[in-house]
Amino acid sequence: MIWQLDLLILTLVVFCGIGAIMIRDLLGAAILFGAYSFMMCLLWAIMGAVDVAFTEASVGAGVSTVFFIAAVYHTTRRTKD
Amino acid sequence: MEEFLSLIIEKYNYWIYITLMMIGLYAMIAKNNLVKKIVGMNIFQTAVILFYVSTGVKKGATIPIIEHGHDVAHQAVRAADYINPLPHVLMLTAIVVSVATLGVALAIAIKVYHRYLSLEEDEILEQIRGL
């Protein structure tokens, strides 16, 4: 485990998480949440948990993002906060 | 003081996990939009999973697959050479459960939107009180 890479990706994860809840557009929040999930997958690959990384890449970054975009498509993009 | 500071800097990953967890908790409590609350719930879940997976990491160890397993299967495996795979297997279940809860929560949010034509919590509560 290379700690510089670990720290860099952890900061990116925190920024993606803050962006996903602060952005005033639900489609943008869905995309930023997909980026968050992919960063999380890289973090697990660095930690040596390759099986968890596989599952997160397919299920977290793939299926979750599709679910969010489908939900936004069926409802609205508007948000007040 | 010096020891205390070095203790904090050494365990930097735990502080970032706590930060992520608090971001998720803040979104679940303080955000007004239902989809934002669901995003916060997912961030909270992944922070907990991240903490558990990080407890299995060892210095100088490799991924938990036995090297040349077909030749030396009768020899003892040195556990210090491999990352602990038990937290990984437990958290694999947690990831699948988190996707299931995400699907149910989004389905309920869509139903709420079709009934009240809004995803904002205060507008929905206003309509419920007004009825």
Backbone of each chain as ProteinMPNN parsed JSONL, in Angstrom:
{"seq_chain_A": "MIWQLDLLILTLVVFCGIGAIMIRDLLGAAILFGAYSFMMCLLWAIMGAVDVAFTEASVGAGVSTVFFIAAVYHTTRRTKD", "coords_chain_A": {"N_chain_A": [[0.84, -1.194, 0.0], [0.736, 2.091, -1.044], [1.315, 5.042, 0.57], [1.064, 7.711, -0.262], [-0.499, 7.664, -2.601], [-2.78, 6.543, -1.516], [-3.593, 8.581, 0.288], [-4.076, 10.67, -1.529], [-6.225, 9.649, -3.074], [-8.085, 9.305, -1.061], [-8.587, 11.997, -0.328], [-9.738, 12.85, -2.736], [-12.042, 11.28, -2.685], [-13.372, 12.38, -0.469], [-13.856, 14.98, -1.445], [-15.49, 14.413, -3.663], [-17.691, 13.303, -2.325], [-18.591, 15.503, -0.752], [-19.21, 17.25, -2.846], [-21.268, 15.825, -4.098], [-23.385, 16.025, -2.286], [-23.702, 18.763, -2.108], [-24.239, 19.971, -4.568], [-26.567, 21.736, -6.673], [-28.328, 20.242, -8.299], [-29.933, 17.398, -9.326], [-29.203, 15.472, -11.22], [-26.508, 16.034, -11.588], [-25.678, 15.415, -8.999], [-26.065, 12.652, -9.054], [-24.141, 11.864, -10.975], [-21.774, 12.732, -9.728], [-21.885, 11.105, -7.529], [-21.455, 8.648, -8.747], [-18.773, 9.013, -9.528], [-17.644, 9.174, -6.985], [-18.13, 6.532, -6.088], [-16.491, 5.14, -7.854], [-13.945, 6.074, -7.165], [-13.839, 5.0, -4.62], [-13.739, 2.312, -5.282], [-11.18, 2.182, -6.45], [-9.706, 2.692, -4.168], [-10.144, 0.367, -2.679], [-8.917, -1.487, -4.315], [-6.279, -0.654, -3.969], [-5.963, -1.301, -1.278], [-5.829, -4.029, -1.439], [-8.092, -5.558, -1.481], [-9.355, -7.192, -3.714], [-11.658, -8.558, -4.558], [-13.744, -7.155, -3.361], [-13.328, -4.756, -4.663], [-13.945, -5.374, -7.339], [-16.708, -5.964, -7.065], [-17.666, -3.497, -6.156], [-17.063, -1.857, -8.347], [-18.73, -2.873, -10.356], [-21.299, -3.02, -9.173], [-21.584, -0.81, -7.383], [-20.521, 1.545, -8.749], [-21.646, 1.108, -11.237], [-24.446, -0.072, -11.293], [-25.725, 1.415, -9.236], [-25.463, 4.089, -10.118], [-26.958, 3.967, -12.476], [-29.465, 3.41, -11.363], [-29.885, 5.812, -9.916], [-29.93, 7.701, -12.014], [-32.129, 6.783, -13.449], [-34.127, 7.202, -11.527], [-34.032, 10.011, -11.283], [-34.791, 10.655, -13.867], [-37.44, 9.782, -13.859], [-38.543, 11.476, -12.017], [-37.722, 14.564, -11.016], [-35.25, 17.091, -11.834], [-34.924, 19.212, -10.237], [-33.85, 20.859, -7.282], [-33.8, 22.254, -4.01], [-31.765, 22.574, -2.129]], "CA_chain_A": [[0.0, 0.0, 0.0], [1.522, 3.33, -1.146], [0.466, 5.939, 1.364], [0.786, 8.963, -0.982], [-1.641, 7.393, -3.475], [-3.917, 6.339, -0.617], [-4.041, 9.883, 0.793], [-4.61, 11.43, -2.668], [-7.549, 9.153, -3.455], [-8.998, 9.597, 0.053], [-9.034, 13.398, -0.45], [-10.671, 12.92, -3.865], [-13.303, 10.693, -2.23], [-14.064, 13.35, 0.389], [-14.36, 16.083, -2.267], [-16.63, 13.923, -4.445], [-18.831, 13.155, -1.416], [-19.115, 16.835, -0.425], [-19.826, 17.775, -4.058], [-22.515, 15.119, -4.395], [-24.506, 16.499, -1.472], [-23.833, 20.214, -2.142], [-24.607, 20.482, -5.885], [-28.002, 22.049, -6.722], [-28.884, 19.593, -9.484], [-29.942, 15.986, -8.933], [-28.439, 14.671, -12.184], [-25.112, 16.241, -11.205], [-25.427, 14.647, -7.782], [-25.948, 11.243, -9.439], [-22.855, 11.652, -11.647], [-20.712, 12.855, -8.73], [-21.921, 9.903, -6.687], [-20.777, 7.599, -9.511], [-17.333, 9.255, -9.395], [-17.323, 8.776, -5.604], [-18.093, 5.066, -6.016], [-15.326, 4.63, -8.584], [-12.777, 6.353, -6.32], [-13.899, 4.013, -3.539], [-13.284, 1.052, -5.88], [-9.715, 2.281, -6.553], [-9.189, 2.6, -2.794], [-10.16, -1.034, -2.273], [-7.879, -2.184, -5.074], [-5.013, -0.324, -3.313], [-5.889, -2.028, -0.005], [-5.666, -5.466, -1.667], [-9.375, -6.265, -1.451], [-9.709, -7.166, -5.136], [-13.033, -9.009, -4.763], [-14.615, -6.029, -3.02], [-13.171, -3.742, -5.708], [-14.75, -5.824, -8.478], [-18.136, -5.812, -6.771], [-18.001, -2.082, -6.075], [-17.011, -1.27, -9.685], [-19.902, -3.251, -11.151], [-22.565, -2.767, -8.484], [-21.643, 0.535, -6.825], [-20.362, 2.59, -9.75], [-22.5, 0.842, -12.387], [-25.893, -0.219, -11.089], [-26.253, 2.52, -8.419], [-25.585, 5.287, -10.943], [-28.105, 3.769, -13.374], [-30.663, 3.582, -10.533], [-30.082, 7.239, -9.616], [-30.321, 8.431, -13.223], [-33.508, 6.388, -13.749], [-35.019, 7.872, -10.575], [-34.101, 11.432, -11.644], [-35.555, 10.721, -15.11], [-38.855, 9.604, -13.55], [-39.065, 12.518, -11.125], [-37.326, 15.898, -11.45], [-33.864, 17.463, -11.538], [-34.936, 20.416, -9.394], [-33.659, 20.698, -5.837], [-33.646, 23.57, -3.384], [-30.495, 22.698, -1.396]], "C_chain_A": [[0.873, 1.242, 0.0], [0.725, 4.436, -0.475], [0.189, 7.255, 0.647], [-0.452, 8.805, -1.866], [-2.922, 7.244, -2.654], [-4.487, 7.677, -0.149], [-4.681, 10.71, -0.315], [-6.033, 10.967, -2.988], [-8.551, 9.38, -2.327], [-9.489, 11.045, 0.001], [-10.021, 13.539, -1.6], [-12.031, 12.377, -3.466], [-14.087, 11.698, -1.389], [-14.636, 14.485, -0.453], [-15.56, 15.646, -3.103], [-17.863, 13.786, -3.568], [-19.447, 14.5, -1.086], [-19.814, 17.434, -1.641], [-21.168, 17.134, -4.339], [-23.655, 15.606, -3.533], [-24.687, 18.003, -1.548], [-24.382, 20.727, -3.466], [-26.132, 20.667, -5.97], [-28.66, 21.469, -7.962], [-28.814, 18.091, -9.231], [-29.197, 15.105, -9.918], [-26.943, 14.809, -11.906], [-24.746, 15.466, -9.96], [-25.25, 13.163, -8.103], [-24.597, 10.96, -10.074], [-21.708, 11.732, -10.647], [-20.7, 11.659, -7.796], [-21.294, 8.713, -7.415], [-19.265, 7.757, -9.438], [-16.844, 8.853, -8.01], [-17.18, 7.267, -5.494], [-16.865, 4.513, -6.726], [-14.04, 4.887, -7.816], [-12.686, 5.345, -5.181], [-13.385, 2.666, -4.035], [-11.761, 1.045, -6.028], [-9.075, 2.108, -5.189], [-9.131, 1.151, -2.341], [-9.145, -1.852, -3.042], [-6.507, -1.899, -4.467], [-4.853, -1.125, -2.028], [-5.737, -3.529, -0.203], [-6.951, -6.252, -1.615], [-9.921, -6.323, -2.881], [-11.15, -7.607, -5.366], [-14.029, -7.89, -4.454], [-14.533, -4.949, -4.097], [-13.979, -4.095, -6.951], [-16.23, -5.547, -8.248], [-18.533, -4.349, -6.749], [-18.007, -1.456, -7.476], [-18.256, -1.622, -10.479], [-21.185, -2.788, -10.49], [-22.657, -1.329, -8.0], [-21.586, 1.598, -7.899], [-21.285, 2.37, -10.937], [-23.973, 0.911, -12.062], [-26.464, 0.946, -10.285], [-26.449, 3.773, -9.254], [-26.77, 5.164, -11.887], [-29.413, 3.945, -12.602], [-30.941, 5.062, -10.278], [-30.563, 7.989, -10.853], [-31.745, 8.068, -13.62], [-34.484, 7.091, -12.82], [-35.152, 9.35, -10.916], [-34.92, 11.606, -12.918], [-37.055, 10.607, -14.845], [-39.419, 10.686, -12.646], [-38.66, 13.892, -11.666], [-35.878, 16.144, -11.104], [-33.799, 18.58, -10.504], [-34.671, 20.06, -7.944], [-33.368, 22.063, -5.243], [-32.341, 23.712, -2.63], [-29.404, 21.841, -2.016]], "O_chain_A": [[1.664, 1.445, 0.921], [-0.395, 4.742, -0.884], [-0.837, 7.878, 0.919], [-1.331, 9.666, -1.892], [-3.987, 7.736, -3.027], [-5.699, 7.89, -0.181], [-5.695, 11.373, -0.094], [-6.936, 11.787, -3.152], [-9.731, 9.619, -2.586], [-10.665, 11.308, 0.253], [-11.02, 14.249, -1.482], [-13.061, 12.931, -3.851], [-15.296, 11.857, -1.558], [-15.765, 14.917, -0.221], [-16.528, 16.392, -3.247], [-18.968, 14.113, -4.002], [-20.667, 14.653, -1.126], [-20.872, 18.049, -1.512], [-22.104, 17.808, -4.768], [-24.799, 15.608, -3.987], [-25.718, 18.507, -1.103], [-24.945, 21.822, -3.501], [-26.893, 19.871, -5.42], [-29.465, 22.139, -8.608], [-27.737, 17.566, -8.949], [-28.614, 14.096, -9.521], [-26.199, 13.831, -11.977], [-23.647, 14.92, -9.859], [-24.403, 12.491, -7.513], [-23.966, 9.948, -9.769], [-20.782, 10.922, -10.69], [-19.643, 11.242, -7.324], [-20.669, 7.861, -6.783], [-18.543, 6.769, -9.303], [-15.771, 8.268, -7.867], [-16.232, 6.77, -4.886], [-16.264, 3.54, -6.271], [-13.143, 4.044, -7.8], [-11.599, 4.894, -4.821], [-12.685, 1.957, -3.311], [-11.118, 0.029, -5.766], [-8.035, 1.463, -5.057], [-8.17, 0.746, -1.687], [-8.571, -2.8, -2.505], [-5.652, -2.784, -4.442], [-3.755, -1.581, -1.71], [-5.533, -4.249, 0.775], [-6.928, -7.48, -1.695], [-10.845, -5.585, -3.221], [-11.809, -7.093, -6.27], [-15.012, -7.694, -5.168], [-15.531, -4.303, -4.412], [-14.62, -3.231, -7.549], [-16.915, -4.981, -9.099], [-19.594, -3.98, -7.252], [-18.859, -0.617, -7.769], [-18.791, -0.778, -11.198], [-22.062, -2.23, -11.149], [-23.691, -0.685, -8.18], [-22.466, 2.454, -7.981], [-21.679, 3.336, -11.591], [-24.673, 1.828, -12.492], [-27.554, 1.429, -10.592], [-27.469, 4.452, -9.13], [-27.509, 6.127, -12.088], [-30.359, 4.549, -13.107], [-32.077, 5.519, -10.405], [-31.48, 8.807, -10.774], [-32.497, 8.928, -14.077], [-35.549, 7.53, -13.255], [-36.252, 9.9, -10.853], [-35.66, 12.58, -13.051], [-37.855, 11.254, -15.519], [-40.637, 10.81, -12.513], [-39.205, 14.337, -12.676], [-35.325, 15.508, -10.207], [-32.733, 18.86, -9.957], [-35.204, 19.075, -7.432], [-32.766, 22.921, -5.889], [-31.833, 24.824, -2.485], [-28.275, 21.828, -1.524]]}, "seq_chain_B": "MEEFLSLIIEKYNYWIYITLMMIGLYAMIAKNNLVKKIVGMNIFQTAVILFYVSTGVKKGATIPIIEHGHDVAHQAVRAADYINPLPHVLMLTAIVVSVATLGVALAIAIKVYHRYLSLEEDEILEQIRGL", "coords_chain_B": {"N_chain_B": [[3.006, 15.683, 23.676], [4.19, 15.675, 21.152], [4.175, 12.914, 20.635], [1.447, 12.474, 20.621], [0.612, 13.987, 18.402], [1.97, 12.62, 16.341], [0.672, 10.217, 16.532], [-1.886, 10.93, 15.656], [-1.294, 11.67, 13.001], [-0.284, 9.318, 11.956], [-2.516, 7.655, 11.894], [-4.092, 8.663, 9.799], [-5.968, 7.737, 7.955], [-8.158, 6.768, 9.404], [-9.24, 9.127, 10.445], [-10.155, 10.301, 8.102], [-12.102, 8.474, 7.353], [-13.943, 8.877, 9.396], [-14.669, 11.513, 8.82], [-15.956, 11.155, 6.323], [-18.113, 9.596, 7.143], [-19.465, 11.414, 8.775], [-20.157, 13.331, 6.88], [-22.072, 11.877, 5.442], [-23.976, 11.453, 7.469], [-24.724, 14.093, 8.026], [-25.919, 14.769, 5.576], [-28.088, 13.037, 5.604], [-29.572, 14.014, 7.773], [-29.807, 16.876, 7.569], [-30.357, 17.659, 4.939], [-32.867, 18.647, 2.557], [-33.977, 17.486, 0.372], [-35.24, 14.432, -0.975], [-33.751, 12.635, -2.6], [-31.166, 13.538, -2.135], [-30.912, 12.823, 0.527], [-30.867, 10.063, 0.239], [-28.487, 9.714, -1.175], [-26.762, 10.54, 0.861], [-27.185, 8.473, 2.714], [-26.016, 6.345, 1.338], [-23.351, 7.194, 1.227], [-22.688, 7.117, 3.925], [-22.932, 4.339, 4.393], [-20.87, 3.302, 2.709], [-18.675, 4.431, 3.971], [-18.57, 3.049, 6.408], [-18.1, 0.459, 5.443], [-15.614, 0.857, 4.268], [-14.026, 1.357, 6.525], [-14.123, -1.183, 7.772], [-12.886, -2.848, 5.825], [-10.348, -1.744, 5.833], [-9.297, -2.681, 8.202], [-8.244, -5.151, 7.649], [-5.81, -4.858, 6.407], [-2.321, -5.506, 5.997], [1.147, -4.767, 6.644], [3.528, -5.195, 4.055], [2.272, -7.412, 2.998], [0.566, -9.537, 0.594], [-2.111, -9.885, -1.899], [-4.908, -12.001, -0.935], [-4.405, -14.666, -2.288], [-3.189, -17.852, -2.796], [0.171, -18.376, -3.698], [1.459, -20.329, -6.361], [-0.21, -22.576, -5.826], [-0.837, -25.187, -6.649], [1.479, -26.666, -6.504], [2.574, -26.576, -3.908], [0.653, -27.241, -2.056], [0.519, -28.871, 0.137], [2.157, -27.738, 1.966], [2.517, -25.541, 4.841], [0.681, -22.472, 5.108], [1.879, -19.213, 5.398], [0.426, -16.939, 7.421], [1.071, -14.275, 7.779], [1.955, -13.347, 5.366], [-0.174, -12.769, 3.789], [-2.988, -10.646, 3.129], [-5.67, -10.16, 5.406], [-8.512, -11.959, 4.605], [-11.071, -12.11, 5.703], [-12.628, -9.725, 6.579], [-13.122, -8.697, 3.998], [-14.845, -10.555, 2.807], [-17.053, -10.403, 4.473], [-17.831, -7.736, 4.024], [-18.481, -7.763, 1.366], [-21.045, -8.841, 1.31], [-22.325, -6.72, 2.594], [-22.141, -4.681, 0.676], [-23.829, -5.61, -1.355], [-26.244, -5.649, 0.037], [-26.479, -2.898, 0.467], [-26.967, -1.941, -2.11], [-29.461, -3.08, -2.545], [-31.041, -1.772, -0.582], [-30.798, 0.801, -1.584], [-32.209, 0.598, -4.031], [-34.839, 0.077, -3.11], [-35.309, 2.399, -1.613], [-35.177, 4.41, -3.597], [-37.319, 3.627, -5.19], [-39.458, 4.096, -3.448], [-39.162, 6.859, -3.217], [-39.811, 7.669, -5.84], [-42.515, 6.922, -5.925], [-43.52, 8.628, -3.931], [-43.054, 11.08, -5.204], [-44.81, 10.886, -7.405], [-47.223, 11.011, -6.105], [-47.247, 13.423, -4.564], [-46.047, 15.273, -6.2], [-43.543, 16.438, -5.704], [-40.17, 16.505, -4.476], [-39.205, 17.621, -2.25], [-38.842, 17.746, 1.239], [-40.16, 19.534, 3.001], [-42.225, 20.652, 1.437], [-43.756, 18.375, 0.918], [-44.588, 17.691, 3.515], [-46.114, 19.942, 4.098], [-48.228, 19.62, 2.274], [-49.317, 17.247, 3.289], [-50.206, 18.102, 5.815], [-52.032, 19.993, 4.988], [-54.065, 18.535, 3.803]], "CA_chain_B": [[2.35, 16.379, 22.568], [4.787, 15.156, 19.92], [3.664, 11.557, 20.43], [0.016, 12.577, 20.307], [0.502, 14.445, 17.01], [2.385, 11.556, 15.424], [-0.411, 9.218, 16.574], [-2.965, 11.419, 14.789], [-0.885, 11.664, 11.593], [-0.152, 7.926, 11.526], [-3.838, 7.056, 11.662], [-4.843, 9.652, 9.031], [-7.096, 7.144, 7.227], [-9.335, 6.684, 10.281], [-9.881, 10.456, 10.524], [-10.902, 10.564, 6.861], [-13.33, 7.662, 7.383], [-14.918, 9.552, 10.276], [-15.177, 12.67, 8.062], [-16.924, 10.671, 5.329], [-19.301, 9.148, 7.855], [-20.204, 12.587, 9.237], [-20.777, 13.93, 5.683], [-23.288, 11.12, 5.168], [-24.964, 11.7, 8.53], [-25.221, 15.455, 7.824], [-26.834, 14.778, 4.435], [-29.33, 12.357, 5.973], [-30.361, 14.787, 8.734], [-30.034, 18.293, 7.293], [-30.785, 17.963, 3.574], [-34.315, 18.725, 2.43], [-34.404, 16.714, -0.801], [-35.232, 12.997, -0.649], [-32.647, 11.957, -3.3], [-29.939, 13.909, -1.419], [-30.877, 11.991, 1.733], [-30.482, 8.7, -0.148], [-27.044, 9.793, -1.446], [-26.094, 10.575, 2.167], [-27.243, 7.13, 3.295], [-25.019, 5.504, 0.661], [-22.007, 7.617, 1.643], [-22.525, 6.569, 5.278], [-22.697, 2.89, 4.291], [-19.544, 3.008, 2.153], [-17.649, 4.791, 4.958], [-18.46, 1.943, 7.358], [-17.469, -0.662, 4.736], [-14.199, 1.227, 4.108], [-13.364, 1.129, 7.821], [-13.96, -2.618, 8.022], [-11.891, -3.423, 4.909], [-9.012, -1.264, 6.193], [-8.759, -3.431, 9.342], [-7.586, -6.374, 7.198], [-4.564, -4.551, 5.702], [-1.068, -5.768, 6.725], [2.334, -4.234, 5.969], [4.349, -6.196, 3.385], [1.507, -8.599, 2.625], [0.013, -9.483, -0.75], [-3.539, -10.195, -1.929], [-5.097, -13.337, -0.357], [-4.461, -15.788, -3.213], [-1.959, -18.616, -2.525], [1.051, -18.469, -4.864], [1.823, -21.7, -6.764], [-1.013, -23.423, -4.944], [-0.941, -26.582, -7.067], [2.705, -27.388, -6.158], [2.938, -26.604, -2.491], [-0.59, -27.222, -1.295], [0.685, -29.601, 1.387], [2.935, -26.936, 2.926], [1.737, -24.604, 5.641], [0.589, -21.114, 4.581], [2.234, -18.204, 6.421], [-0.671, -15.97, 7.415], [1.596, -12.897, 7.758], [2.231, -12.953, 3.983], [-1.412, -12.489, 3.06], [-3.963, -9.742, 3.748], [-6.768, -10.917, 6.019], [-9.665, -11.887, 3.697], [-12.374, -12.22, 6.373], [-13.439, -8.499, 6.426], [-13.543, -8.52, 2.609], [-16.002, -11.397, 2.516], [-18.214, -9.857, 5.198], [-18.263, -6.464, 3.44], [-19.101, -8.073, 0.076], [-22.478, -8.945, 1.609], [-22.85, -5.393, 2.937], [-22.293, -3.898, -0.56], [-25.041, -6.071, -2.047], [-27.386, -5.155, 0.815], [-26.623, -1.45, 0.281], [-27.632, -1.691, -3.396], [-30.873, -3.428, -2.387], [-31.719, -0.688, 0.133], [-30.851, 1.95, -2.496], [-33.306, 0.391, -4.969], [-36.128, 0.236, -2.417], [-35.479, 3.806, -1.236], [-35.485, 5.207, -4.79], [-38.676, 3.295, -5.621], [-40.382, 4.821, -2.573], [-39.074, 8.281, -3.57], [-40.586, 7.883, -7.073], [-43.936, 6.844, -5.541], [-43.853, 9.87, -3.225], [-43.098, 12.159, -6.187], [-46.024, 10.776, -8.211], [-48.39, 11.382, -5.309], [-47.222, 14.811, -4.076], [-45.408, 16.099, -7.229], [-42.405, 17.167, -5.151], [-39.214, 15.67, -3.738], [-38.743, 18.364, -1.081], [-39.517, 17.236, 2.435], [-41.067, 20.519, 3.612], [-43.428, 20.787, 0.605], [-44.57, 17.169, 1.123], [-45.207, 17.791, 4.842], [-47.143, 20.973, 3.997], [-49.401, 19.03, 1.603], [-49.948, 16.265, 4.179], [-50.936, 18.842, 6.854], [-53.137, 20.73, 4.378], [-55.16, 17.653, 3.363]], "C_chain_B": [[2.848, 15.835, 21.228], [4.244, 13.772, 19.593], [2.208, 11.581, 19.996], [-0.188, 12.982, 18.851], [0.871, 13.338, 16.037], [1.336, 10.451, 15.398], [-1.545, 9.628, 15.632], [-2.568, 11.302, 13.316], [-0.74, 10.236, 11.079], [-1.493, 7.317, 11.147], [-4.706, 7.97, 10.808], [-6.056, 9.036, 8.36], [-8.341, 7.055, 8.104], [-10.038, 8.027, 10.377], [-10.674, 10.737, 9.264], [-12.162, 9.7, 6.808], [-14.389, 8.325, 8.252], [-15.514, 10.761, 9.565], [-16.237, 12.242, 7.067], [-18.237, 10.285, 6.001], [-20.14, 10.34, 8.299], [-20.825, 13.343, 8.065], [-22.088, 13.219, 5.377], [-24.371, 11.39, 6.18], [-25.575, 13.085, 8.377], [-26.237, 15.48, 6.685], [-28.148, 14.116, 4.811], [-30.197, 13.221, 6.864], [-30.763, 16.133, 8.161], [-30.55, 18.578, 5.896], [-32.298, 17.834, 3.454], [-34.843, 17.828, 1.32], [-34.261, 15.222, -0.523], [-34.074, 12.271, -1.331], [-31.309, 12.287, -2.631], [-29.804, 13.088, -0.144], [-30.413, 10.579, 1.398], [-28.993, 8.652, -0.496], [-26.265, 9.79, -0.129], [-26.075, 9.217, 2.832], [-26.196, 6.225, 2.663], [-23.604, 5.889, 1.054], [-21.703, 7.075, 3.038], [-22.186, 5.08, 5.219], [-21.301, 2.596, 3.779], [-18.44, 3.396, 3.13], [-17.458, 3.663, 5.962], [-17.757, 0.754, 6.711], [-15.975, -0.401, 4.574], [-13.433, 0.983, 5.399], [-13.122, -0.36, 8.051], [-12.892, -3.219, 7.126], [-10.489, -2.987, 5.324], [-8.45, -2.007, 7.4], [-8.04, -4.701, 8.896], [-6.223, -6.141, 6.566], [-3.364, -4.881, 6.591], [0.082, -5.165, 5.937], [3.124, -5.368, 5.324], [3.612, -7.454, 3.005], [0.958, -8.432, 1.21], [-1.458, -9.882, -0.715], [-3.769, -11.667, -1.537], [-5.368, -14.427, -1.391], [-3.149, -16.54, -3.053], [-1.137, -18.733, -3.804], [1.445, -19.915, -5.113], [1.072, -22.73, -5.935], [-1.01, -24.879, -5.345], [0.309, -27.375, -6.695], [2.826, -27.619, -4.665], [1.698, -26.588, -1.61], [-0.441, -27.939, 0.037], [1.467, -28.8, 2.418], [2.036, -25.947, 3.665], [1.771, -23.218, 4.997], [0.948, -20.15, 5.694], [1.196, -17.08, 6.357], [-0.166, -14.539, 7.323], [1.873, -12.413, 6.34], [0.984, -12.519, 3.233], [-2.295, -11.535, 3.852], [-5.137, -10.573, 4.261], [-8.021, -10.835, 5.159], [-11.025, -11.91, 4.388], [-13.199, -10.935, 6.293], [-13.918, -8.288, 4.999], [-14.825, -9.288, 2.341], [-17.243, -10.872, 3.222], [-18.742, -8.611, 4.503], [-18.829, -6.635, 2.038], [-20.614, -8.179, 0.24], [-23.072, -7.563, 1.859], [-23.042, -4.544, 1.69], [-23.574, -4.295, -1.278], [-26.288, -5.591, -1.309], [-27.577, -3.668, 0.586], [-27.276, -1.135, -1.06], [-29.115, -2.03, -3.294], [-31.633, -2.319, -1.668], [-31.833, 0.555, -0.743], [-32.016, 1.815, -3.467], [-34.657, 0.606, -4.32], [-36.367, 1.705, -2.096], [-35.829, 4.66, -2.45], [-36.885, 4.902, -5.304], [-39.701, 4.028, -4.767], [-40.366, 6.313, -2.898], [-39.869, 8.578, -4.836], [-42.072, 7.849, -6.775], [-44.381, 8.128, -4.854], [-43.961, 11.018, -4.215], [-44.377, 12.095, -7.0], [-47.266, 11.176, -7.422], [-48.406, 12.871, -4.968], [-46.587, 15.782, -5.068], [-44.284, 16.969, -6.676], [-41.479, 16.182, -4.459], [-38.731, 16.364, -2.478], [-39.562, 17.968, 0.135], [-40.532, 18.238, 2.992], [-42.345, 20.688, 2.791], [-44.352, 19.589, 0.797], [-45.295, 17.252, 2.462], [-46.323, 18.826, 4.844], [-48.417, 20.408, 3.37], [-50.104, 18.036, 2.507], [-50.761, 16.985, 5.249], [-52.152, 19.535, 6.265], [-54.319, 19.851, 4.023], [-56.216, 17.47, 4.45]], "O_chain_B": [[2.072, 15.572, 20.31], [3.897, 13.478, 18.448], [1.788, 10.819, 19.126], [-1.029, 12.421, 18.148], [0.188, 13.129, 15.035], [1.129, 9.817, 14.363], [-2.095, 8.8, 14.906], [-3.374, 10.893, 12.48], [-1.031, 9.959, 9.915], [-1.587, 6.551, 10.188], [-5.912, 8.065, 11.036], [-7.075, 9.707, 8.199], [-9.456, 7.243, 7.618], [-11.267, 8.091, 10.391], [-11.744, 11.341, 9.328], [-13.184, 10.137, 6.279], [-15.572, 8.341, 7.909], [-16.712, 11.021, 9.677], [-17.289, 12.871, 6.962], [-19.322, 10.595, 5.509], [-21.368, 10.304, 8.219], [-21.894, 13.935, 8.212], [-23.097, 13.862, 5.088], [-25.541, 11.541, 5.826], [-26.778, 13.262, 8.564], [-27.283, 16.121, 6.792], [-29.212, 14.571, 4.392], [-31.423, 13.189, 6.749], [-31.931, 16.512, 8.246], [-31.132, 19.639, 5.67], [-32.929, 17.033, 4.143], [-36.016, 17.452, 1.322], [-33.284, 14.79, 0.089], [-33.466, 11.387, -0.727], [-30.421, 11.437, -2.562], [-28.697, 12.698, 0.227], [-29.666, 9.964, 2.159], [-28.307, 7.684, -0.166], [-25.237, 9.123, -0.012], [-25.078, 8.835, 3.445], [-25.559, 5.43, 3.354], [-22.743, 5.021, 1.201], [-20.588, 6.625, 3.301], [-21.274, 4.614, 5.901], [-20.607, 1.744, 4.333], [-17.378, 2.774, 3.135], [-16.328, 3.345, 6.334], [-16.917, 0.109, 7.34], [-15.161, -1.312, 4.72], [-12.319, 0.461, 5.374], [-12.037, -0.754, 8.478], [-12.072, -4.011, 7.591], [-9.538, -3.757, 5.189], [-7.238, -1.977, 7.617], [-7.294, -5.282, 9.683], [-5.536, -7.102, 6.219], [-3.372, -4.583, 7.785], [0.015, -5.059, 4.713], [3.368, -6.391, 5.962], [4.241, -8.472, 2.716], [0.892, -7.318, 0.692], [-2.001, -10.182, 0.349], [-2.898, -12.5, -1.787], [-6.434, -15.043, -1.379], [-2.085, -15.931, -3.163], [-1.647, -19.128, -4.852], [1.736, -20.649, -4.168], [1.677, -23.659, -5.401], [-1.165, -25.746, -4.485], [0.25, -28.599, -6.575], [3.142, -28.72, -4.216], [1.702, -25.985, -0.537], [-1.186, -27.656, 0.975], [1.453, -29.128, 3.605], [0.962, -25.573, 3.195], [2.781, -22.835, 4.406], [0.408, -20.235, 6.797], [1.105, -16.363, 5.361], [-0.888, -13.666, 6.841], [2.014, -11.211, 6.115], [1.084, -11.955, 2.143], [-2.352, -11.597, 5.08], [-5.543, -11.554, 3.639], [-8.56, -9.742, 4.988], [-12.046, -11.744, 3.72], [-14.383, -11.017, 5.966], [-15.009, -7.756, 4.793], [-15.765, -8.769, 1.74], [-18.341, -10.885, 2.666], [-19.955, -8.431, 4.395], [-19.567, -5.776, 1.556], [-21.373, -7.672, -0.586], [-24.175, -7.26, 1.404], [-23.991, -3.762, 1.623], [-24.32, -3.438, -1.753], [-27.267, -5.179, -1.931], [-28.715, -3.202, 0.514], [-28.048, -0.183, -1.163], [-29.944, -1.345, -3.892], [-32.735, -1.956, -2.077], [-32.824, 1.282, -0.672], [-32.736, 2.783, -3.712], [-35.532, 1.246, -4.903], [-37.474, 2.212, -2.276], [-36.684, 5.541, -2.357], [-37.573, 5.795, -5.799], [-40.7, 4.527, -5.286], [-41.407, 6.969, -2.864], [-40.531, 9.612, -4.919], [-42.824, 8.662, -7.313], [-45.456, 8.658, -5.133], [-44.859, 11.851, -4.093], [-44.984, 13.132, -7.269], [-48.253, 11.629, -8.003], [-49.449, 13.518, -5.067], [-46.58, 16.988, -4.823], [-44.092, 18.1, -7.121], [-41.918, 15.163, -3.926], [-37.949, 15.798, -1.714], [-40.788, 17.865, 0.082], [-41.626, 17.855, 3.406], [-43.427, 20.847, 3.356], [-45.573, 19.741, 0.837], [-46.478, 16.925, 2.547], [-47.351, 18.639, 5.494], [-49.526, 20.662, 3.841], [-51.333, 17.964, 2.514], [-51.87, 16.56, 5.572], [-53.181, 19.664, 6.928], [-55.45, 20.332, 3.944], [-57.199, 16.759, 4.242]]}, "name": "protein", "num_of_chains": 2, "seq": "MIWQLDLLILTLVVFCGIGAIMIRDLLGAAILFGAYSFMMCLLWAIMGAVDVAFTEASVGAGVSTVFFIAAVYHTTRRTKDMEEFLSLIIEKYNYWIYITLMMIGLYAMIAKNNLVKKIVGMNIFQTAVILFYVSTGVKKGATIPIIEHGHDVAHQAVRAADYINPLPHVLMLTAIVVSVATLGVALAIAIKVYHRYLSLEEDEILEQIRGL"}
